[in-house]
Amino acid sequence: MRYRIKKVTASVKETKEDPSKRYFNDFRVNSSVIAKVTGRSEAGYFVRLGSNKRDALCADTTKRRLPEGTLVSVKITKKQEEGYKIFARIERIIKLPE
């Protein structure tokens, strides 16, 4: 009789729900959310939605350069299931950092 040995690996992380997916479902298309600017790229601004839950990419529709930490109101324009990406548009500036 021959025995075959198989290696099995598992991790605790694999058993838990992906937080990106959980927070992705918290936001709806066409809803407005308060966000904080966390960075800038050629495509626009990165903002942190809600209370440090999820990042979104906002198209650069403002006429001025926004520093990191600026509080803005954004409108969710699109959600992409693949990669759980959220896209938004900056509606207005609420408060500039001091």
C-alpha positions, 0 to 999 in steps of 0.5 A: 500500500502506498501513501501520498502526502499532500501539503495543506496550508491555511491562514486566518486571513483567508477565513475572514471577509475582505474588508475592501469588499465590506466597505465597498458595499457601504457606499452607493452610486449617486450618494454624497459623502464627506471625504478627506484628500489624501493624495494627488495623481495625474488622474485626480485626487485620492480621498478617504471616504467616511470615517477612514473606511475606503479610498476613492479616486476623484476626477480633478474638476476643481480649478485650484490645487487641494492640499492633503487634509482638505475636507470635501464633499464628493459624489460617488459616480461609479463602483467597479466590482473588480478590485472593489474600486470607487470613483467619485467627483468633488462637489465642493470644498468644506474646509482647507487644512490649517 
